[in-house]
Amino acid sequence: MNADGVGATDVKAGVAEAADAVRSRIGDLEPVVGLVLGSGLGSLGDAFEEAVGIPYEGLPHWPPVGVAGHSGTLVAGFLQGVPAVALKGRAHLYEGHSAGVATLPVRVMAALGIRALFVSNAAGAINPDFEPGDLMLISDHLNLMGQNPLTGPVVAGDHRFPDMTDAYDSTLRNLSRETAVSAGVPLKEGVYAGLLGPSYETPAEIRMLERVGADAVGMSTVPEVIVAGALGLRCFGVSCMTNFAAGISPEPLSHTDVMEVTERVGGQFQALVCSVIGRIESVLQEP
């Protein structure tokens, strides 16, 4: 049994059952890329053509979401002509889900055939050169959640010890940088620190994170990227700076502010991601 109290065989069976339920709704569509859309960023799902939307509650074994800004819908269709599947919202560990349960949707997208995973999140800015409204290309992460979704028996198809040296694929990051320049979208770059939450960090914790190399902080993304690495998927991601981290600004932290900022920069975020996805197939054909 793994840390979730579920055997590796049961994980595989649960993923297969959920994937079959999705396939029954999307027909012959074979997604190339999967997207995880974080707080306030789910509007990108509205850009899909020939879209099929599936509420999470209609999918077996799927973890529910309960955070404002996460609609809890899987969307499949075409984004910039590329077959894709997107999660409009994710389950978080702080909602009581284990890391293994929270990452089941990534395993399902892999079972559907995706070759690349795009992750996004709302984050607090630590780097003094960042401010709310900035988009940050994730170059690396710090797993400070105290959990790893690969703990326990190996699930069939996983690498036991995935190499995380290039967890955020360097080729896809290059594509994102080039696309941002051509699209005229300002794009910072930095390290994302993933903490368990749900409380925001203290000023002392933020000072610690800055000293260990974090540029931004949030409560998601890291488990998904670890599982994607174990499955051999190529990952890339963008954080939206929605607030200054604790102690950097005298203003109190609020999830309402998070939603307001993501709404304000949603157009830039969508333009950047759509442009990258429109160019991704040629990159994925490279070794």
N, C-alpha and C positions, 0 to 999 in steps of 0.2 A: 504494500500500500504506500502511496505517496503522502505528502504533507496534507493533501486535501481529503484524505481518507478514501481516495479512489484509486484503484489499480490502474497500471499503464494500459492494460487491455481494455478496461472500461473507458479510459480517455479516448482511445482510438475508436471504439465503438460509438461513443457519444459524438465525436467529430464526424464520423461517417454518416450517422443518422441526421445530424443537423445539415451537413452538406447535401444530402439527398433531398431534404426538405427545401433547401434553397434552389437546387437544380429543378425541382418539380415546378417552380414558379418562373425561372428565368429561361427555361427551354435550352436551346443550343448555344446560348452565349457562353464563350470561353474567356473569362477575364484575364487580362495580362497584368494588370496592376490593381492592388488593393489600397484603399485610403482609410485612415482613421481620423475622423474629424472631431476635434476637441471643442471645449466650451465656446459657444458663440460662433463657431466656424462651420456649422453644419449646412449653411446656405449653399456651399459648393455643391452639395448633393442636388440642388435644384437646377444645376447647369447640365445635368445628364440628359442625353437624348434617348428616345425609346426606353425610358426609364420604367423599371418595375420596383415598387417600394414594398418592403415586407416588414411589418412591425415585429420587434424582437419577441413579443409575447407569443407570436405564432410559430416560433422556431424551437424545437426541442433542445433542452439542456442549455439554452442561451441565457447568460446572466442578465438580469434586468438592470436598468439605469434609473437613478433617482435624483439627478442633479439638474438644476436649471440650465438651459442651453444645450441639453442633450435630448434630442427628440426620441431616440430609441428606435431607429428605422434603418434597415439595410436597403441600400439602393443599388441596383445593377442596371447597366446600360452602356452607353457610349459617351466618353468624355473626350472632346476634340477628336472624335473618330476612333478613339482607342477603347476597346472593350475593357470595362472596369467595374469594380464593385466597391462601394463605400459604406462605412459605418457612420451614421449620423448620431454620434454619441458612443461612449464607452462605459464599461463598468470599472469602478475604482476599488482599490484595496481597502480604502477607508470606509467604504460602504459595507464592509464585512465580508467581501469576497476574498478568497485566497488568490495568490498570484496565478496558480494553475487554472482556476475557474475564470478569472478575469481575462485570461489570454486565449480562451477557447475560440473566440471569433477569429483570431489570427490563424489558428490551426484550420479553421473551416475555410477561410479564404485561400490558404495554401492548398487544401484539398480540392478547391474549385479550379486550381491551376495557375494562380498568380505567380509571377516571377519577381515582382518588386513590390515593396510595401512603403507607402508614404504615411508618415505619422505627423500629427500636428497637435498643438496644445496651447493653452493660455498659460503664461508664466510671469513670474515677478522678476524685474530687472535688478541684477546685482552689479554688473559691469557699469562703472561710472559714465561710460560713453553711451550707454543705452538709456532710453526713456520710453514711457508708455506710447504705444502706437508703432514702435519699431518691429520689424520682422527679423528673426534670427535664424539663419541656417544652422542646424545642429551639427557640430563637428564631432562631438563625443558626448559621453554622459558619465555621471557618477551615480552608481546604484547605492543609495543610502536609505532604502526602504526596509532593510532587514529581512527581505525575502527574495528568493530566486524561483521563478516559475518552473525551473528544470529539476528542482529537488525531488528525489524519489526515483523509482524505477524508470529506466529509459523507455520513452514512448517510441514505438516502431516508426522509423523514418527520421528520428532525431539524431544529431551528433551529440555524443555524451559530453564532450568538452569543446564547444564551439569557440573558434578564434574570434575574439571581439576587437582585434587590432583595427579593423576597418569596418566597425559595426555600422557606421553611416558611410555607405559606399562612396569612395573618392571620385569615381567616374560620374555618379549621379549628382554628387555635390558640385563637380565642375560644370555639369549641364545646368544645374540650378543657378550658379553664379552667372554663367554666360547668358542664360535666359533672362535673369533679373536685369542685367545691363541692357539687353536689346529691348526689353519691355519697359524700361525706365522705372523699375520698381526698386527703391532703396532696400538693400539687404545686408544686415550685419551677419556676423558669424561667431559662434562660441559654444561653450560646454554647458549642457543642461544637467542640473542636479535634481534627481528624483527622490523626494521624501514621502513618507507614508501619509502625512496629513491626518485628519482633516483640518486641524488648527493651522493657521499661518505660523511662520517661523518667528522666533524672537529676534531682536536686533543682534544679540550675541551669536545666535546661530547663523545669521546672515554674515557677520564678520568672519566666522569660522569658514563658511562656504567660500567666501571671497578668497581667503588665504589658501584654500586647497584647490583653487582653480576654477570655480564655478562662475559662469557669466549670467546664468538665469536659474530659477528654481521653480519647480512645480510638483504635482502629485500624481503623475501618470507616465505613460510612454515607455519608460525603461523596461518593464516586464514584457511588453509587446515586442520590443526590439530584440531582447534576449531570445525569446521564442523564435522570432523570425530568423535569427542567426543560427539557431539549432536546426531549423528547417531548410537552411541554405538559401533563404530569400535575400535579395539585395534591398537595403533600406536607405531611406533618406527622409529628412523631416525639417519642419519649420515651427518655431515657437513664436507666438505673438506676445510681445511685451504688453501686458495689460495694466501694470502698476509698478511702482518702485517697491522693491522688497523692504521688509520691516526695518525701520531705523534710518533708511536713506531719505525718506520724506516724512515730514511731521504729520501728514494726513493718515488717518486710520485706514486699514485695509478692508475692502468690501467686495463681495462677489458681484454686487450690483455694478460697481465700477468696471469689473472684468467684462461684464456683458456689454456695457456701454462702449468700451474701447474696441472690442472685437466687432461690434456693429459698425463703428466708425472706419475701421481699416479693412472691413470685409471685402470691399471692392479690390483693393490692392492684393490682398491675399488670394482671392479667387483668380485674378488676372495672372498672377505669378504661377500658381499651381496648374491652371489650365494650359498655360504656355509650355510648362515643363512636360506635362503629360502628353501634349501634342507632339513632342519630339522624342519621347522616351523609347519607342520601339526600336529605333535604329541603334540606340545605346545598348539596349538589352541583348542585341544580337552579337555584341562584342564579348570576348571572353572575360 
